[in-house]
Amino acid sequence: MKALIKNLVGFALLGLLLVLAACGSNNNVSEGTSSKDENKKINVVTTIAQIGEPLSVIGGDRVNVESLMGPSVDPHLYNPTQSDISKLDEADVIFYSGLNLEANMVEIFNSIGDSNPVLALGDTVSEEDILRDENGAEDPHIWFDIDLWRNGLDGAVEVLKEYSPEDADYFEENKQKYFAELDKLKQDAEELAAIPESHRVLVTAHDAFGYFGRMHNLEVVGLQGLSTEDEIGVSDVNDTIKLIKEYQVPAIFVETSINQKSIQAVIEGASSDGVDVKLGGELYSDAMGEPGTKEGTYIGMYRHNINTIHDALSGGGK
């Protein structure tokens, strides 16, 4: 099955390259000019909603933004469909997270980037700010560091300005308003400092919260590694139970885009070992909530995580 999927993606990519070769000259933007027709919205395609939703706010009525990966979708495992290929081909500008988050789409982005504006927000992060695991693999979950994500969004807005100079002032004004909201979000996150020192351990299904932990002074433990492709062994579960017992962690968390079995196994194993650890709630990690809800926005998703973690680790787990 994996070979079949790989072949289908290969054929789709070949078709995309042929289309781009035929129309690439029409897509290229001359320096200092814009390919955007007057009064026509910029067609922006992103991979994850953590990029798409903020840009839809900043871009306002000058952009049409579509994210390929919706709620509960795991970007680590995502394979592009033929529909995705078509959307990317029709896009004016493309943004993705990078740092190997969308591992199965890198070749496509590299090919499209020869003719259309394409930006990986991870490319805006300096080397010294990127977290790595024990094997040196880069942690792609940079949206959990508000400052790093702000820089990434700033880079994306600069691409939009270059594509459509006549809208530059409009984008800049909206960006400043949105960044003021991010400043307020950082202030809201200060409530995490009230978590008792002995309870400042965040246990989740996979290692997606490293940047969150670094920013808010929490020790983070993920049963899986940086990617959900990593295997979870019995030793991982047992080691986590030992840590919970040592630090008397009151609650651990499931993620909306990850199977809950591993976390339930930890809770059951801890109970068998005489340790009472509760399910602290559900966190948004690789995917946001449903569009139209608070959790369907970057700020709302982040604030949900702040409140859920604070309440559970302060003793209010459920």
C-alpha positions as CSV (number, residue, x, y, z in Angstrom):
1,M,0.0,0.0,0.0
2,K,2.8,2.4,0.9
3,A,4.5,1.7,-2.5
4,L,1.2,2.3,-4.3
5,I,0.7,5.7,-2.5
6,K,4.3,6.6,-3.3
7,N,3.7,5.8,-7.0
8,L,0.5,7.8,-7.1
9,V,2.2,10.8,-5.5
10,G,5.0,10.4,-8.0
11,F,2.6,10.4,-11.0
12,A,0.8,13.4,-9.6
13,L,4.1,15.3,-9.1
14,L,5.1,14.4,-12.7
15,G,1.8,15.8,-14.0
16,L,2.3,19.0,-11.9
17,L,5.8,19.5,-13.3
18,L,4.5,19.2,-16.9
19,V,1.8,21.8,-16.1
20,L,4.2,24.2,-14.5
21,A,6.6,23.8,-17.4
22,A,3.9,24.8,-19.8
23,C,2.7,27.9,-17.9
24,G,5.7,28.8,-15.8
25,S,6.5,31.8,-17.9
26,N,3.0,33.2,-17.1
27,N,3.4,32.7,-13.4
28,N,6.7,34.4,-13.0
29,V,6.6,37.9,-11.3
30,S,9.0,40.5,-12.6
31,E,10.9,42.4,-9.9
32,G,8.9,45.3,-8.6
33,T,5.7,44.3,-10.3
34,S,2.7,42.2,-9.3
35,S,0.9,39.4,-11.2
36,K,-2.3,40.1,-9.3
37,D,-5.1,41.3,-11.5
38,E,-6.8,44.5,-10.2
39,N,-9.5,43.7,-7.6
40,K,-8.7,40.0,-7.8
41,K,-8.0,38.3,-4.4
42,I,-4.6,36.6,-3.9
43,N,-5.1,32.9,-3.9
44,V,-3.1,31.6,-0.9
45,V,-2.7,27.9,-0.1
46,T,-1.2,26.7,3.2
47,T,-0.6,23.3,4.6
48,I,-1.7,23.8,8.2
49,A,-4.3,26.1,9.6
50,Q,-1.9,27.5,12.1
51,I,-0.5,29.4,9.1
52,G,-3.7,29.8,7.1
53,E,-6.0,31.3,9.8
54,P,-3.7,34.1,10.9
55,L,-2.9,35.0,7.3
56,S,-6.7,35.1,6.6
57,V,-7.0,37.7,9.3
58,I,-4.0,39.7,8.2
59,G,-4.8,39.4,4.5
60,G,-8.5,40.4,5.1
61,D,-10.5,40.9,2.0
62,R,-7.5,41.0,-0.3
63,V,-6.8,37.3,0.0
64,N,-8.5,33.9,-0.3
65,V,-6.8,31.4,2.0
66,E,-7.2,27.7,2.0
67,S,-5.4,25.2,4.3
68,L,-5.0,21.7,3.0
69,M,-5.0,20.0,6.5
70,G,-8.0,20.5,8.7
71,P,-8.9,19.5,12.2
72,S,-7.6,16.2,13.5
73,V,-5.3,15.8,10.5
74,D,-1.7,14.6,11.3
75,P,0.7,16.5,9.1
76,H,3.5,14.1,9.8
77,L,1.7,11.3,8.0
78,Y,-0.2,13.4,5.5
79,N,0.0,12.4,1.8
80,P,-1.1,14.9,-0.8
81,T,-4.2,14.0,-2.9
82,Q,-4.7,14.9,-6.5
83,S,-7.1,17.6,-5.3
84,D,-4.2,19.1,-3.2
85,I,-1.9,19.0,-6.3
86,S,-4.6,21.0,-8.2
87,K,-5.0,23.5,-5.4
88,L,-1.3,24.1,-5.2
89,D,-1.0,24.5,-9.0
90,E,-3.7,27.1,-8.9
91,A,-2.3,29.0,-5.9
92,D,-0.7,32.4,-6.3
93,V,1.3,32.0,-3.1
94,I,2.1,28.9,-1.0
95,F,3.1,28.7,2.7
96,Y,4.1,25.6,4.6
97,S,5.6,25.0,8.0
98,G,8.8,23.2,7.0
99,L,11.4,21.6,9.3
100,N,10.2,18.2,7.9
101,L,6.7,18.6,9.3
102,E,5.1,18.0,5.9
103,A,7.7,15.3,5.0
104,N,5.7,13.8,2.2
105,M,5.3,17.1,0.3
106,V,8.8,18.6,0.3
107,E,9.5,17.6,-3.3
108,I,6.3,19.2,-4.5
109,F,7.1,22.5,-2.7
110,N,10.6,22.5,-4.1
111,S,9.3,22.0,-7.7
112,I,6.6,24.7,-7.4
113,G,9.1,27.1,-5.9
114,D,10.8,27.4,-9.2
115,S,7.9,29.4,-10.7
116,N,5.7,30.5,-7.8
117,P,6.3,32.2,-4.4
118,V,6.7,29.5,-1.8
119,L,7.8,30.0,1.8
120,A,8.5,27.5,4.6
121,L,8.0,29.5,7.8
122,G,10.6,27.3,9.5
123,D,13.2,28.9,7.2
124,T,12.7,32.2,9.1
125,V,13.9,30.6,12.4
126,S,17.6,30.9,13.3
127,E,19.6,27.7,13.8
128,E,20.2,28.5,17.5
129,D,16.5,28.7,18.1
130,I,15.6,25.4,16.6
131,L,15.1,22.5,19.1
132,R,16.5,19.1,18.3
133,D,16.0,15.6,19.7
134,E,18.7,13.3,20.9
135,N,19.4,12.2,17.3
136,G,19.7,15.8,16.0
137,A,16.3,15.8,14.2
138,E,14.8,19.3,14.1
139,D,11.6,20.0,16.0
140,P,9.1,21.4,13.5
141,H,6.4,22.5,16.1
142,I,7.6,26.1,16.1
143,W,4.0,27.6,16.3
144,F,4.1,26.9,20.1
145,D,6.8,29.6,20.5
146,I,4.7,32.7,20.0
147,D,7.7,34.8,19.2
148,L,9.1,32.4,16.6
149,W,5.7,32.1,15.0
150,R,5.3,35.8,14.9
151,N,8.6,36.0,13.0
152,G,7.4,33.3,10.6
153,L,4.1,35.1,10.0
154,D,6.1,38.3,9.5
155,G,8.1,36.6,6.7
156,A,4.9,35.4,5.1
157,V,3.4,38.9,5.1
158,E,6.6,40.2,3.4
159,V,6.0,37.6,0.6
160,L,2.4,38.9,0.2
161,K,3.6,42.5,0.1
162,E,6.1,41.6,-2.6
163,Y,3.5,39.8,-4.6
164,S,1.0,42.6,-4.3
165,P,2.8,45.9,-3.5
166,E,-0.4,47.9,-3.9
167,D,-1.8,46.1,-0.8
168,A,1.4,46.4,1.3
169,D,0.2,49.2,3.6
170,Y,-3.1,47.3,4.2
171,F,-1.3,44.1,5.1
172,E,1.1,45.9,7.4
173,E,-1.7,47.6,9.3
174,N,-3.5,44.4,9.8
175,K,-0.3,42.6,10.8
176,Q,0.3,45.1,13.5
177,K,-3.2,44.7,14.9
178,Y,-2.8,40.9,14.9
179,F,0.6,41.1,16.5
180,A,-0.9,43.2,19.3
181,E,-3.3,40.3,19.9
182,L,-0.3,37.9,20.1
183,D,1.2,40.2,22.7
184,K,-1.9,39.8,24.8
185,L,-1.8,36.1,24.3
186,K,1.7,36.1,25.8
187,Q,0.4,38.0,28.8
188,D,-2.4,35.4,29.2
189,A,0.2,32.6,29.2
190,E,1.8,34.1,32.3
191,E,-0.8,32.3,34.3
192,L,1.2,29.1,33.7
193,A,3.8,30.5,36.2
194,A,1.2,29.7,39.0
195,I,1.6,25.9,38.5
196,P,3.4,24.5,41.5
197,E,7.1,23.7,40.8
198,S,6.6,20.0,41.6
199,H,3.8,19.8,39.0
200,R,5.5,21.5,36.1
201,V,5.8,18.4,33.9
202,L,3.7,18.2,30.7
203,V,3.1,14.7,29.5
204,T,1.6,14.2,26.1
205,A,1.2,11.6,23.4
206,H,4.1,12.8,21.2
207,D,6.8,15.4,21.6
208,A,5.0,18.4,20.1
209,F,5.3,20.8,23.0
210,G,9.0,21.4,23.3
211,Y,8.8,25.0,22.2
212,F,5.8,25.5,24.4
213,G,7.7,24.1,27.4
214,R,10.8,26.2,26.7
215,M,8.7,29.4,26.5
216,H,6.7,28.7,29.6
217,N,9.2,26.9,31.8
218,L,7.6,23.4,31.7
219,E,9.4,20.1,31.4
220,V,7.9,18.2,28.5
221,V,7.6,14.4,28.0
222,G,6.2,12.9,24.8
223,L,5.6,9.2,24.6
224,Q,6.4,9.3,20.9
225,G,9.2,11.3,19.4
226,L,9.0,14.5,17.3
227,S,7.1,12.6,14.5
228,T,4.0,10.4,15.0
229,E,5.7,7.9,12.8
230,D,7.9,7.0,15.8
231,E,7.0,3.8,17.6
232,I,5.9,3.7,21.2
233,G,7.3,0.8,23.2
234,V,6.5,-0.8,26.5
235,S,9.7,0.9,27.9
236,D,8.4,4.3,26.9
237,V,5.2,3.7,28.8
238,N,7.0,2.4,31.9
239,D,9.6,5.2,31.9
240,T,6.7,7.7,31.8
241,I,5.0,6.0,34.7
242,K,8.2,6.2,36.7
243,L,8.5,9.9,35.9
244,I,4.8,10.5,36.9
245,K,5.4,8.7,40.2
246,E,8.7,10.6,40.9
247,Y,7.2,14.0,40.3
248,Q,3.7,13.2,41.5
249,V,2.3,14.6,38.2
250,P,-1.5,15.1,38.8
251,A,-2.6,14.9,35.1
252,I,-1.5,14.0,31.6
253,F,-2.9,15.0,28.2
254,V,-4.3,13.5,25.0
255,E,-4.0,15.4,21.7
256,T,-6.8,16.0,19.1
257,S,-4.8,14.6,16.2
258,I,-3.2,11.6,18.0
259,N,-4.6,8.3,19.0
260,Q,-5.4,8.3,22.7
261,K,-4.4,4.6,23.3
262,S,-0.9,5.4,24.5
263,I,-2.0,8.0,27.1
264,Q,-4.7,5.6,28.3
265,A,-2.1,2.9,28.7
266,V,0.0,5.2,30.9
267,I,-3.0,6.0,33.1
268,E,-3.9,2.4,33.5
269,G,-0.3,1.3,34.1
270,A,0.1,4.1,36.7
271,S,-3.1,3.0,38.4
272,S,-1.8,-0.6,38.6
273,D,1.3,0.7,40.2
274,G,-0.7,2.6,42.8
275,V,-0.3,6.0,41.2
276,D,-3.4,8.2,40.7
277,V,-2.9,10.3,37.5
278,K,-5.9,11.8,35.8
279,L,-6.7,12.8,32.2
280,G,-6.0,16.5,32.2
281,G,-7.9,17.1,29.0
282,E,-7.4,17.4,25.3
283,L,-4.7,19.6,23.7
284,Y,-4.4,20.9,20.2
285,S,-0.9,20.1,18.9
286,D,-0.5,19.4,15.1
287,A,-4.0,20.5,14.2
288,M,-6.4,23.2,15.4
289,G,-10.1,23.1,16.1
290,E,-13.1,23.3,13.8
291,P,-13.4,26.4,11.7
292,G,-15.8,28.9,13.2
293,T,-14.9,27.9,16.8
294,K,-12.5,29.7,19.1
295,E,-10.2,26.7,18.9
296,G,-10.3,27.0,15.2
297,T,-8.1,30.1,15.4
298,Y,-4.4,30.1,16.3
299,I,-4.9,32.4,19.3
300,G,-8.0,30.5,20.5
301,M,-6.2,27.1,20.1
302,Y,-3.2,28.4,22.0
303,R,-5.3,29.9,24.8
304,H,-7.3,26.7,25.1
305,N,-4.0,24.8,25.7
306,I,-2.9,27.4,28.3
307,N,-6.1,27.1,30.3
308,T,-6.3,23.3,30.1
309,I,-2.7,22.8,31.2
310,H,-3.0,25.4,34.0
311,D,-6.2,23.9,35.4
312,A,-5.1,20.3,35.2
313,L,-1.5,20.7,36.6
314,S,-2.7,23.1,39.3
315,G,-4.9,20.3,40.6
316,G,-8.1,20.6,38.5
317,G,-7.6,17.6,36.2
318,K,-10.7,15.7,35.2
